[in-house]
């Protein structure tokens, strides 16, 4: 007689199996999202890099983020005309190396200052004017002396900011020569105005930021560099007012307003960091929003508020003249020479002799870098292209070598 044994299955571990499946599926989902984000980020960095400005707060408004060990990233232009490789060293300079301080005895060091043309974000590290100048001079000198051209250009910089930077950080680099490239700065521009004349004396108005503001700005800058997908997402939100308002309300708690700490100037409520971050170009050009206008009275109705006119037509001493005189004094005090290289000689050409005479009077040399040929500029963006940077660097190299370095060589 055959007996059949029926065994009823017991599912005593069913909850554990469900939990295990949830964990596995959840982990796979998280890994898939991470993988998608990584792939998307790599795609954006290589094929659609964003127009990033790696800036942080400074007493003169803004400067390049100073990150130990340097930072390097691909950058796309707003006009999408080129993709460039950008590197800032731990001093916040557009160089692929850190200068040694104190300066070694065999080094001839040039400090290059200016705005977006000098910063050269539209071209890669080896194409920017400072790299061209450095290479040209080093080729001239071979191994007789080491040449270093430190690029301290920052997009949106004006003369007052350059003066404050030189006095605070630039002089510490011990430059033998300071070169300022003038492109399109107006000392009476309310967006860049950190200096004014009062009773014939030059006054600077540095900004004060809290540690929280500086830290948040640094974190935001690093996120934009390391995760460019965020910039794309923010741009999409910025184009949608409803989405922007929702996001703004969510993170409003983390936003904060910063105030100007200028004596005698009314404090103005500022936009939050979030609102500034949604428009990169506005963040650079209006880094200190609603900054008070400090006008200089012109002597003629034809005063065009350009450097050329400010130097020759304002009463007693123009604001630009006062700033350049201050920079010249800083240079002399620290045994450095000074060159002013302008790109805007086409404006106020009749005042050229007076301008040259003024620069000579304060001990500075004057060079014309004006480029009338559009082949030296990007068609839509307007900044120098690689050819424009090469041309400017070559002109500067020839002048510096013949007028400064040869003098040093002959003196030995």
Secondary structure, DSSP 8 states (H G I E B T S, - for coil): -----------TTHHHHHHHHHHHHHHHHHHHHHHHHHHHHHHHHHHS------EEEETTEEEE---TT-EEEEEE-TT-S-EEEEEE-TTS-S-SS---SS--TTEEEEEEEESHHHH-TTS-TTTSHHHHHHHHHHHHHTTSSEEEEEE---TT--HHHHHHHIIIIIGGG--SEEEEEESS--TT-TTS--EEEETTEEEE------HHHHHHHHHHHHHHHH-THHHHHHHHHHH-HHHHHHHHHHHGGG--------TTS-------HHHHHT-HHHHHHTSSTT-------BSSTT---SHHHHHHSBSSS-HHHHHHHHHHHHHHHTT-EEEEEES-TTTTGGGHHHHHHHHHHTTEEEEE----SGGGB-TTT-SB-HHHHHHHHHHHHHHHIIIIIHHHHHH-
